[in-house]
Amino acid sequence: MHVWPGSAYPLGATWDGSDTNFALFSEVADRVELCLFDRGDRSETRVELTEVDGFVWHCYLPGCRRGPAIRLPGARPVRAGRGQRCNAAKLLLDPYGTAVEGQLRWHEALFSHRSGAPDAINTRDSAPFIPRNVVINPYFDWGDDRPPQTPYHETVT
């Protein structure tokens, strides 16, 4: 898989008709990986993002039409008291993602700590238990639809 630098804007996964640009903001990560899954989640391809501008990690993947899950594998040490729990075993949904598929299945692997031990890091992979972002076609063919041409002063009665 070829990985090109891409752009830091817009955030999220942006499909341009043939290829996809990925941009993710993280102020605490030292490394970021996209995890691309095939249909049916039979295989996972990891793509390390090496380009970063202003805390935005980005890449451009030619031919990519599937959405990512995100791993923050080499993040700074866990600082639970500050809400920073970067954990390579945990997948994250892209907050700028436009579509999600799959179901959330509650499991201990979803948590960054072990049950009953909030300071013990949970290293179980959460991948089988969370939904995934998907890349969507942002273009919509309006066909023969036209704006109603209603004057603004007649829109509320």
N, C-alpha and C positions, 0 to 999 in steps of 0.2 A: 504494500500500500504506500503510495506516494503521499508525503505530508508537506504542504507548502505553508509559508508563514501566515497567510491570511490577514485579517484585519481585526482590530480591537473593538470595532463598532459595526453593527449593533450587537448588543449582548444577546446570548442565546445561540441557537442553531438557525442559520438563515440559508435556505435553499434558493439558488439563483436560476433554477431550471435544469441544471445538470450536475452541479457540485454544491458542497455545503461548507459554509464558514461557521466555525465554532468560536465563541468568545465567552469567557467566564471570569467574573471578578472574584478574587480572593486575596485579602490583605495578609493572611496568616500562612498560606501554603508556601512551601519551598519547592514542591513539585505538584503537577496536576496530570492526571491521566483520564482520557476518555475511554470508556468501556463500551464498545459497539457489539451488540448481540445480533445474531442472525434470527430469522423467524423461528419461533419455537424455542429460543434460548439454548440451542444445542452447543453453540460455540461462542466464545467471547474473544474479541480482538482488542488489545489495549494499544492506545496511541498516546505517547507522551507529548505534552505540549511544551515546547521549548521557547516559544516566543512570548514575551510578556512586556506590556507597556502600561504604566500607571496602574499596576496591580490587576490588569486584565490579561489573562492567559488566552492565547488564540492560535488557531490553525485553520487551514483550508484543505479539505479532503476531496480530491477529484472523484466523482462517481459515487460519493456517499449519499445514500438516501434513507438511512436508518438513524434514529435518534440515539443520543448517548445517555449513559449513566456516567456519573463523575466520581472519580476517586481522588483523594488528596493524600497520596502515599508518603511523601517525604516531608510532611508538615513539621513545623516546630513542635517541641514537646507539648503534650497535652496540658492545658491550663484550664482545668474544669471550673475553677472559681471564677474565671473570666468568660466562661461560655465557649471556650475554644477546645473542641474535642476532635481534632483531625485524626482520622483513623483509616489506614489503607484498606482495612477489611470491610469498610462500610461504603456502600454506593449512595450517592445523593441524587435527587432529582434536580434538574436545572430550574431555578426559579423563574427564568425567562423563557422556559419551554412553552410552546403553544399547544402541545397535545401530549397526552399520556395514554399508554395502553397497559393492560394487566391489572391485577388486583394486589392490594396490600394484604399480606397474610401475617398476622401477629406471631412473632417468634422472638426468643431472647436474642437472636443474632442481630436484630434491628437496633439494639441499644449499644451505646459506646462503652458501657461498663457492665460488669457481671452482676447478675441478680443478687441483691443483698450486700454488694461490695462496690459502692460508688467510686472508689479510688482504684479498683482493679480494671485494667483495660480489657475489653472483650474483643478477641481477635477472630471470632467466627465470621465468615463471609455472609453478608446480608443479601447477596445477589438473588438467591432463590425466592426471597420473600417480599421484594418490593416491585412496584410497577416501573416502567421505563418511559422516558421521553421518546417521542418519535418526531422525525422531521416531516413537516407537511408542505404541501404545495400552497404557497400564499396567494396564488393568482386565482381569481374567480371570473368566469365568463358570465357577464350579465346578460348576454344574449340580446333580446329585443327590449329589455327593461329600460325605462327612462325615468329620470326624476319627475315627481308629480308637478313641479312648477307651481306649487302653492305659495302665494305671497306670504312673507313672514308675518304680517299683521293678521292673517287669517289662520295661523296654525294653532292658536289657543282661543277657545271661545268661552 
